[in-house]
Amino acid sequence: MITNLYLQSLVQINFIPVLITVFLLFFINVNFKFERHLAIRMIPCVILLLILIIMDNLDYYAYDALLPDKLHRFFAMIGYDTRIFIMVGLINIAYSRQISNKILTKITYIPAVISAFMILPCMFSDIVFHYNANGEFIRGALVFTPHITSALYMLFLFYLAFNSMRLGRYTEAVILTLCGICTIMAVLVEMIFSLRGILIGVIALDITFYYLYLHIEHFRFDNLTKVMNRESFYADAKTYGDEKITQVLSIDLNDLKRVNDTQGHAAGDKLIKNAADILRNELDNSCFLYRVGGDEFVVLCLLRSNDEVESMVERMYKKIEEAGYSLAIGWKTVTSDVSVDEAYLQADKMMYEVKAKIKAERNNK
C-alpha cells in the first residue's frame, strides 16, 4: 500500500533528477538545429537516465512492498545495466573527441555488453543475486560484475581526463575528473549511509554538466575545420596574455582563390579543411590553432622555446608541401618589449613578406 510517507520519499528522491532531465530535453530540443551531432549523441544518455529513474523507483517499491522476487530481480538488473550504459555513453562522447576512429569508440561498449550478459542469469539463478522472503538483498558469486565493469570505465574516464589535459583541454579535463569523483562519492554515500536516490541525482548532474560544457565548446570552434574560431583566438589571447604566450604564428594558405575559381568553392573548402588538419597534427603541446579568416590561421604557443617553435614551423611546411599545398608562415616571439598584440601584427607582416617571396619565386620560374 502506498502511504503518504512513501509518496514524500518518492518526491524527495526524484524531484531534482526529473527536473534536470526535463530541462535537458527542453534545452537539447531548442538547440537541435545548431548542434545536431551533439544532440544525437546526448539524447540516448538522457533517455537512459529516464529509464534509470523509473527502474530505481520500481526497485525501491519492490523492496518496500515485498513484490515477487523475479520482478524485483528484473528491476535491479535493468538498473545496474542502465547505470553502466549511461557511463559508457558519456565516455564514448569524450573518447570520440580525442580520436577520429569510429570503430575504436564503438569498442568502448564491449565491457558493458559483457557485463549485461553476465548478470542476466540473475533472472533464473542465484549466482548473481537474489532477494529473500523479507526482501533483503543476497549476494551471489557474480554480484560484483557490474561494479568491476564500472570501476574499469571509471579508470578509463580518468585516463581521458589526463589525455584531455595533455591535449591542452584543461577545462574538459577538470569536468571529466569531477564527474568521476562525484560519481564515486555518490556510490560510497549510498552504501555507507543506506540512502536512496543520491547516485541518480549525481548522474543527472554529470550529464548536464558535460552537455553544457560541450554546448559552449560548439560555439568556440569553426564548423568547417573543427579548429578554434576567431572569437576563441581573441578570448585566449586575453586570457593567457603576455605572461604565458611566448610565440604568435600567422598562417595564410596560398592558391585558395585559384582553386575556388577553377574547381569551385567545394574544392576550396576541402583545401582549407585538409590544410587545417595537417597544421593541427603538427602542433606542439600547449600550442593552439585558430581559423581567423577564410584561409587565415593563427597559432598561440604557451611557454615554448624559439627552437621548439622553429622546428614545428619546419614540420608544417614539410607536411603541407607533401600534401601538395602551399602556405606562408610568419612568427614572432613575445617579450617584455613586444606584447601579444604587437607580436601578432609583426607575425602577420612577416607572413605577407613570405607570401610575396613565394609569389615572386613562382613568377621567375
PyMOL commands that set and color helices and strands:
alter all, ss='L'
color gray80, all
select helices_A, chain A and resi 4-30+36-64+69-96+102-107+110-123+145-166+170-193+198-218+230-244+256-263+265-281+306-322+340-364
alter helices_A, ss='H'
color red, helices_A
select strands_A, chain A and resi 129-131+137-139+245-253+287-291+296-302+327-333
alter strands_A, ss='S'
color yellow, strands_A
deselect
rebuild
show_as cartoon
